[in-house]
Amino acid sequence: MTQALDIRRYNSRAWDVAVELGSEWTLPVDTATVAAARQGDWSIVLTPVKPIPAEWFPPFGNARILCLASGGGQQGPVLAAAGEKAGASVVVFDNSPRQLARDREVARRDNLPLTTVEGDMRDLSHFADDTFDLIVHPCSNLFVPDVRPVWQEAARVLKTGGLLLSGFINPILYLFDQKKADDGVLEVRHRLPYSDLTSITPAERKAYMAAHEALEFGHTLTDQIAGQIEAGLALTGFYEDGWPGMALHEYMEMFIATRAVKVDSSSTLNKE
């Protein structure tokens, strides 16, 4: 059964359901937030709590910005409003039609220069090489079983010198029995890397799917960090973040954000 499961299709529907249920990651920004961003007062997140440092962003003059797997009417509209006077344009790319609809709602409501494209974050063939100056990729690659294609495609569509700002989960989160962790008990259960397809019982997976919960994958730090470097990206920024309310938050911050720049293919950084 798991071999035949279309992960992209299933997780697309799971996020559509999350919109229907009002998940916090599906609630679009309000008009006041957009108005403040137009006046230069704005921030967005890659991880649950900490705002991205302002110095991580490039100048917005005529910038082409891709919000990758970032639907929900949150990051995209703020960036579109913040960069509007400078001539920036924003594309929001996501797997969930309902999440993309959130972005279109805000764009129509506040007359923002924003467009949406539906697709798999591992396949950006909709875009030509060297298209974007900035990619903003909040925590979302946990919803695909293989993360390296995400980095490779991001690097391909970035211009040389372009920036990729990414959020992702420290795989240590997946060591523990999730149900018990939800009750505040940390009990080591899983080997890493984690997969909802193979690390839990068929009955548990059936229950997840019956509840329309998105299937998750805990990627190694090698795939998350070395994967970016091997795609032609040089890391220039890093921070960690937590999520109050999670059992592990008492002991460590389990989310990671990175800033990476696409280096020239002729650079010594890419030479053996």
C-alpha positions in Angstrom: 0.0 0.0 0.0 2.7 2.5 0.9 4.7 1.9 -2.3 1.7 2.9 -4.4 0.8 5.9 -2.3 1.2 9.2 -4.1 2.8 11.3 -1.4 2.5 14.6 -3.3 -1.2 14.1 -4.0 -1.9 12.9 -0.4 -0.1 15.7 1.3 -1.7 18.2 -1.0 -5.1 17.1 0.2 -3.9 17.0 3.8 -3.0 20.7 3.6 -6.3 21.5 1.9 -8.0 19.9 5.0 -5.7 21.9 7.3 -7.0 25.1 5.6 -10.6 23.9 6.3 -9.7 23.2 9.9 -8.0 26.6 10.4 -4.4 25.5 11.1 -2.3 28.5 12.3 -0.1 28.0 9.2 -3.1 28.6 6.9 -4.4 31.9 8.3 -3.5 34.8 6.0 -2.2 38.1 7.2 -4.6 40.9 7.8 -4.8 44.3 6.0 -3.0 46.1 8.8 0.0 43.8 8.4 0.1 44.5 4.7 -0.3 48.2 5.2 2.6 48.2 7.7 4.8 46.2 5.3 4.2 48.8 2.6 5.6 51.4 5.0 8.7 49.3 5.8 7.5 47.7 9.0 7.5 44.0 8.5 9.0 40.6 9.4 8.4 37.0 8.4 9.5 33.6 9.8 11.2 30.5 8.4 10.7 28.7 11.7 7.9 28.9 14.2 8.9 31.9 16.3 12.1 33.9 15.4 11.8 36.5 12.6 14.3 36.3 9.8 17.1 38.8 10.5 16.6 41.9 8.4 20.2 41.7 7.2 19.5 38.4 5.6 17.4 40.0 2.8 18.9 41.4 -0.4 17.8 44.8 -1.8 14.3 44.5 -3.2 14.8 46.8 -6.3 13.2 44.9 -9.2 13.8 41.6 -7.3 12.1 38.4 -8.4 11.1 36.5 -5.3 9.9 32.9 -5.0 8.1 31.7 -1.8 8.8 28.0 -2.1 6.3 25.6 -0.5 5.1 28.7 1.3 1.3 29.0 0.7 -1.1 30.2 3.2 -1.2 34.0 2.7 1.6 34.7 5.2 5.1 35.2 3.8 4.2 36.0 0.2 1.8 38.9 0.8 4.2 40.5 3.3 7.1 40.3 0.8 5.0 41.6 -2.0 3.9 44.6 0.0 7.4 45.3 1.4 9.0 45.2 -2.1 6.1 46.9 -4.1 7.6 50.4 -4.2 11.0 48.9 -5.3 9.4 47.0 -8.2 9.8 43.5 -6.6 7.5 40.7 -7.8 6.5 37.6 -5.8 5.6 34.1 -6.9 4.1 31.7 -4.3 4.7 28.1 -5.2 2.9 25.4 -3.2 1.4 21.9 -3.4 -2.0 22.8 -1.9 -4.6 24.6 -3.9 -6.4 25.8 -0.8 -3.1 27.3 0.6 -2.5 29.1 -2.7 -6.1 30.4 -2.6 -5.2 32.1 0.7 -2.4 34.1 -1.1 -4.7 35.0 -3.9 -7.4 36.2 -1.4 -4.8 38.6 0.1 -3.5 39.7 -3.2 -7.0 40.6 -4.4 -8.0 42.2 -1.2 -4.9 44.5 -0.9 -4.0 44.8 -4.7 -0.5 43.1 -4.3 1.9 42.2 -7.1 1.7 38.4 -6.3 1.0 35.3 -8.4 0.6 31.7 -7.5 1.8 28.4 -9.0 0.8 24.9 -7.9 3.4 22.1 -7.9 5.9 19.9 -6.2 8.7 21.7 -4.5 11.1 19.1 -5.9 10.2 20.0 -9.5 10.4 23.7 -10.4 10.4 23.0 -14.2 7.8 25.7 -14.5 10.6 28.2 -14.1 13.7 28.8 -16.2 17.2 28.7 -15.0 18.5 31.8 -13.2 15.1 33.3 -12.7 15.0 34.5 -9.0 17.0 36.8 -6.8 15.5 35.4 -3.6 13.9 32.2 -2.5 12.1 32.0 0.9 11.5 28.4 1.9 9.9 28.0 5.4 9.7 24.7 7.2 8.0 22.5 4.6 10.5 20.0 3.2 9.5 17.6 5.9 6.5 16.8 3.7 8.7 15.2 0.9 10.6 11.9 1.3 13.7 13.2 -0.6 15.0 16.7 0.1 18.1 17.0 -2.1 16.0 17.6 -5.3 14.5 20.7 -3.5 18.0 22.2 -3.0 19.1 21.3 -6.6 16.0 22.9 -8.1 16.3 26.0 -5.9 19.9 26.4 -6.9 19.0 26.0 -10.6 16.3 28.7 -10.6 18.3 31.2 -8.5 20.5 33.7 -10.3 24.2 33.7 -9.4 24.5 35.6 -6.2 20.8 35.0 -5.4 19.8 33.9 -1.9 18.0 30.9 -0.5 16.5 31.4 3.0 15.3 28.0 4.4 13.8 26.6 7.5 13.8 23.0 8.5 13.6 20.5 11.4 16.5 19.1 13.3 16.0 15.4 12.8 16.4 14.7 16.5 12.7 15.6 16.9 11.8 12.3 15.2 13.7 10.2 17.7 10.8 10.2 20.1 7.4 8.6 20.2 5.2 11.4 18.9 2.0 10.5 20.8 3.9 10.4 24.1 5.8 13.6 23.3 2.4 15.3 22.7 1.6 14.4 26.3 5.0 15.8 27.5 6.8 12.4 27.7 10.0 12.0 25.8 10.6 8.4 25.0 13.2 7.4 22.4 11.5 5.2 19.8 12.7 5.7 16.3 15.9 5.2 14.3 16.9 8.1 12.0 16.2 9.1 9.3 12.5 9.0 10.1 9.7 8.3 7.7 5.9 8.0 8.3 6.0 5.3 5.6 8.3 3.0 7.4 9.0 4.1 11.0 5.5 3.6 12.4 3.1 0.8 12.4 0.5 0.3 9.6 -2.2 1.0 12.1 -0.7 4.3 13.2 -0.2 5.3 9.6 -3.8 4.4 8.9 -5.0 6.6 11.8 -2.9 9.5 10.6 -4.4 9.2 7.1 -7.9 8.8 8.4 -7.4 12.1 10.2 -6.0 13.7 7.0 -2.7 14.5 8.7 0.2 15.2 6.4 2.8 12.5 6.2 6.3 13.6 7.4 9.9 12.7 6.8 12.8 13.5 9.1 15.8 14.3 6.8 19.4 14.0 8.0 21.5 17.1 8.7 23.7 15.8 5.9 20.9 16.0 3.4 19.7 19.3 4.8 23.0 21.2 5.0 25.5 19.3 2.8 22.7 19.0 0.3 22.6 22.7 -0.1 26.4 23.0 -0.4 26.5 20.2 -3.0 23.8 22.0 -5.0 26.1 25.0 -5.4 25.0 27.1 -2.5 27.3 28.6 0.1 25.9 28.9 3.6 26.3 32.5 5.0 23.8 32.5 7.9 22.4 30.1 10.5 20.2 30.1 13.6 18.1 27.8 15.7 14.5 28.2 16.9 12.1 26.5 19.2 8.4 26.1 19.6 7.0 26.7 23.1 4.5 24.0 24.0 6.5 21.1 22.5 8.0 18.7 25.0 11.5 19.0 23.5 11.4 22.8 23.7 12.4 22.6 27.4 15.7 21.0 26.4 16.7 22.3 23.0 15.7 24.3 20.0 14.7 21.9 17.3 14.3 24.1 14.2 17.0 25.4 12.0 17.2 28.3 9.6 19.9 28.9 7.0 20.9 31.6 4.6 22.7 30.5 1.4 24.0 32.2 -1.7 24.3 30.7 -5.1 27.9 30.8 -6.1 29.3 31.1 -9.6 29.7 27.6 -11.2 33.3 28.6 -12.0 34.0 29.5 -8.4 36.6 27.6 -6.5 33.9 26.7 -4.0 32.6 24.3 -6.7 35.9 23.0 -7.9 37.3 19.7 -6.7 
